[in-house]
Amino acid sequence: MTTFPKPDVRPANPNFSSGPCAKRPGWSVEALNGAVLGRSHRAKIGKAKLEQAIALTREVLEVPSTHRIGIVPASDTGAVEMVLWSLLGERGVDMVAWESFGSGWITDVVRQLRLADVRRIEAPYGELPDLKQIDFDRDVVFTWNGTTSGVRVPNADFIPAGRKGLTICDATSAAFAQNLDFSKLDVVTFSWQKVLGGEGAHGMLILSPRAVERLESYKPAWPLPKIFRLTSNGKLIEGIFKGETINTPSMLCVEDYLDTLGWAKKIGGLAALRARVDANAAVVDRFVAASPWLGNLAVDPATRSNTSVCLSIVDPAVAALDADGQAAFAKGLVSLLDKEGVAFDIGHYRDAPAGLRIWCGATVETADVEALMPWLDWAFAQQKAGLKAAA
């Protein structure tokens, strides 16, 4: 076995999961003391909390006053499904995907909604599709940041202002960390448990005036379950965007979201959040640039995620293994770090190429990312020694 020494410094918080993500620095359960428990969420006090969550989201995320913001069921997945079933079908749709979640939306549109006019614009893990192929006279569905591939769109320049179709953007690992251009986005969805480290089960839905117009002028040919309904008698259900949720929310989770938004506002808002994320990602980027055994899964630096940083093991001996062998090597490396208590949940997503995925969102401290890097070398040395011994 290798004599590569263990690093002297450990991350103070070893939570580098890409979702649910690390809680904000200094968080404790006492942050939930103000939760409205044992009361109806429709009572004045409960509704006030939900309205506050919407108002703070608008303030911190810098959402234009023209756009509506609603709290909806079932996390980001529920928010995306709601708009797919409610908005699509009026015209053809371009489905753009380069990782597992985007591919999942394609499956839903093709196999469940069974729309006839669907174009698939796809790229393999690590790459971005040719965005020039997109026809914005059609509706367009895409993820801003590929959580499982570490590839993001660099900006919204590829979206024309004069588009005829709607742009539907799953932004769950981009919101509060990347520059979302709301003038180019008609629908934006995300969940609380990503960049702000909130709790799960609730989704956020942001609609532009163009999206509202579509909802009020178009009726899908299929029935919509209650949990997906955004209109009544041809008009938007405005209450959804004023804290009147479709189903019962967890007021504990609401309180936690309010706490994280309050923290974000206190440290300087959106600019400060982005700066924290960029600083974290820069630590990993510098380490990978100097590493003989690690590489970025995202090929183009301009499209690399600053939140879900996905890494490949490029060491020749490991790269020479078959897919199962590479996956086993990466799993063993991740397991060593888990047992040491220095990094939890940093393995690649189950459908992605073998490697590591390190969350660098705003709730992660840069010092913890810096402390983790030498441990990656240590764990690799242990695994490599085992590989040589087995040869």
N, C-alpha and C positions, 0 to 999 in steps of 0.2 A: 504493500500500500504506500502511496506517496507520502512524503514528509512535508508537503506543502502546509505551512502553518495556518492556523485559524486567525482571522483578523482580530485585532484587539477591540474594535468598536462595533457595536451592534445598533441597528435602527431602534430608536425608542418606540416607534410604532411599526410593527412588521406587516401591517395590513396594506397590501398592494393589489388587492382584488379589483378587477374591472367592473364589478357590479354584483351585489351592493358594494359600495366603495367606502373608504376610510371616513370616519366621522371627523368633523372639524376639529382643529387643534383646541385642546382644553375642554372638549365636550364631556359631560357626565349626565347621568340620568336626572339630576336636579334641573337640567334645562327644560324638562317637561312638566315642571311643577305648575305651570299656568294652564295646563290642558283642561279643556271643558269636558269633563267626564260625567257619565250618568245623566246627561241632558240630551235633548234632541238636537241634532245638527241643524234642524229647521227653526229652533228657538232663536230669539234675537241674539243671544250671546254666542251660540254656535255659528250662526250665519255671519256674524261680525268677524269671527276668526277666519272663515273661508274668504270673505271679502278682503280681509287684510292680506291673506296669502296671495290673492290675485293682484292686489295693488302693489305689494312689495315685489312680486315677480316682474310687473311692468317696470318698476323703478330700477331694480338691479339689472335686469336683462336689457333694459333700454328699448322696450317694445313701443312702437308708435301708438299714439292715442287713437288712431284710425283702426287698429286691430283689436279684436276681441280675444280675451283670454279665459279659458274655462278649465275647471278641474274635472277630470273624467275617470271612469273606472279602469282597472286592469293595467296600470302602468303604461309605459310607452306603447306596448303591444296593443292594448285596448284603444289607445288614442289613434294609432295608425289604422287599425281595423275599422274603427268608426268612420274615418274619412274615406277609406277605400270603398266601403259599402254604401256610403251616403253620397259621394261625389262622382265616382267613376261611372262610365257608361254613356254619358252625354256625347262624347266624341272619342276618337281613338286615343290610346295611351302608350307612351314610351316608358318601359320599366328599365331603370338603369341600376345595375348591381355589380359589385366587385368583392363581395364577401357574403357570409352566411345569412345575415339578417335581410339584406337587400334581395338575396335569392329567395328567401322565405316569402317576401311580399310578392314576388313573381308567381310563386306557387299558389298563393291565395287568389291572385287575380285570374290566373289561367285555369286552375282546377276547381276552385270553389265558386268564384264569381262567374267563371266561364265566359269572359268577355271575348267577343269575336275578333276585335281589332286591337291586338296587342303586339307591340314590337319589343323584343328583348335586346338590350344593349349592355353587354357584359364584358368583364375582364377577369382574368385569374387573380388569385390572392397575390398581393404585392404590387398590383398595377391598377391604374385608373383607365376606364374605357375612353375611347375617342369621343369626347363630349360634343364634337362638331357634328356627330351623327344624329344628335337629338333634334327632333322637329317640335318646336314650341308652339306650333299651331295645334298640337295635340296636348293632352294632359301629360305631365311628367312626374314620375315617382322615383325618388332617390334618397339615399342616406347621405347626410353631409359628411359624416365621419364613419368609416368602416370600423366598428368596434373590434371585430375579430381579425381584421387584416392590417390595421394600423395605417390605412390609406384614407386620405380625406381630399375633398375638393379644395384647391388653394384659395378660392374666392368665388364670388358669384358673377364674375365677368362673363361667363359663358351663357348666362340667362338674359335674353333681351327684355328691355323694358316694355316693348310693344307686343308682347306675346299674346296669343289668343287663348291658349290652353292654360290650365292651372298648374302651378308647381307645388308639389306635395313633398315635404322634406321631413324625413325622420332624422331629428337632430339630437338624439338622446345623449350621445357621448361628446357632443360639440357645444351644446348650450352652456353658457357661462365660461367657456374656455376658448372659443373660436369666434371669429367675426361673422356673425350671421347678418346678412343684408336683407332686412325685412321688406325693403322695397321690391326685391326680386322673389320673395317667397310668399305664396298664397296660403299655405298651410305649414305650420311648424309643430312638431310633437317632441316631447321629451318626458323624462321621469325624474322623480326627486332623488333617487338613489345613486345618481351618477356624480357629476362634478361637485355638487354640494354635499354629497354624502348623506342624504336624507334616507328615510325609510321607504320601502317598496309599496306596491299595490295601487298607487295613484299615478295617473298620467296627466300631462298638461297639453292643451290644445289651443293653438293660436291661429286665428282666422283673419285673413285680409278682407277688405270690402268685396273683392272679386270672388272670394270663396263664399261669402255670405250670399252674394247675388246668385251664384250657382245653386246653392242650397234652396233658395226661395223660388227659383225658376225651373228647376229640374226635379222630376220625381223618378227614382229608380224603378225598373221593371220588376224588381224582386221585393218581397216583404222584408221589413227591417225589424229586428227584435227591439224591445224597449231600450235596452242598454246602448243601442246604436243611434237612437233617434235624436236628431238635432233640430227638427222642425215639427210644427203642429199646424195643421190647416194651411200649409204653404208658407208659413212664417217661421223665422228663426225663434227657437225657444230662448229668449233673452235671459231667463233666470239662470241658465247654466253658466252664463258669463258674469253672474252677479252673486255667485256663492250658493246657488240652489242646485246642488249636485243631483245627478240622475239616480244614484243609489246612495246608501249610507256610507260615508267616509269614516276612517279611523281618526278621531280627534287627537289621539296620541301622535299619529303620524303628521297630522296638520300642525300640531304644536312644534314638532321636531323640524318640519320644513320652515316654519316661521323663525325658529332659532337659527337655522343655517342661513336664511336670508338676512336676518339681523346681523349675523357675524360678517357676511359678505359686505353688507352696507358699511359696517363699522371699519373694516380694513381698507375701504376705498372703492367699493363697488366693482363694476365689470372690468375696468382697467387693471385693478389690483388682482382680481381673480386670474385674468389672462397672464399677467406677469408672473404669478406664482406657477402656473402651469408651464409656461415657457421655460422658466428657470429649472424646473424639475426635468423636463424633457431634454434640456441642454446638457444636464449631467450625464444622462444615459447616452446621448449622442456622442459626447466627448469620449466616454469609456469605450463605446463600440468602435469609434474611429481608430483607437489605439489597440484594439483587441485583435489577436491573431485567430480567435476561434468564434467570435460573434459577428453577425452582420444584421442589417436592417431588412426586414421582410419587404417593406416599402422600397421600391427600386429608386424612385425619383425623390430627392430631398425636398422638393417643393410640395410634394403630396404626402409627406410623412405626418402622421398624427402626433399631436403634443399631449394627448391624453392616454389613449390605449396604444402604448408603444410595443410593437410586435417585433421580435428578434428571431433570427435564424442561427442555427449552429452550423458554421461554415468550416470547421476543422476538417481537413481532408479525410481523416480516419472515420469520423462520424458521418460525413457526407457520403462516404462510400457504402454505408449500410443501406439496406432496403428500407422502405417506408416504416415497416413495423420496428425495425431496429433503431431507426432514428427516433421514433416516438418513445420507445422504451428508454433510450438514453436520456431524452429530455425529461421524461417522467421521473427517472431516477435522480436527476439533478434537482428537480423541483422538490422531490421528497426529502432530499438531504437538507435543503434550506428550510423546509417546513419543520423537520425534526429539530433543527437547531433553533427554531423560533425566531428566525431573522427575516423570513419572507413567506407569507401565506398566499396561496391561490394565484401563482404567477405562471401556471402552465398554459400552453396554447389552447385555444378554443377547440372543442372536439372535432369540428369539421375543417379546421385550419391546418396548414403545414406544421410539422413538429417544430417546437421552439419554445420561446418564453414570451409572456405578455405582461408588461409591467405598467400598472396604472400610475400616471403622473398628474392626476387631477389636482385641483386647487386645495383640497383638504389634506393632501400629502405634504409633509415638510421636506424642503430641499435637503436638509441635513440628513434625513432618513434615507433619501435616495443615494446621497453620497456615501453613507455608511454601508448601504447594500452592495455597492459595486465590487469591492474586494471579495465579498462573500461569493459572488458569482464565479470569480476566478478559483476560489477555494473549492467550491462544489464541482466545477468542471474538472479540476485536477483529480478529485476523488473518483469521479466517473470515468475519466480517461484511464486512470490506473487500473480500474476494474476491467475496462475494455481490453487493455493490453494483457492483463492476467488471464482473461478468458480466451485470448487468441491462440 
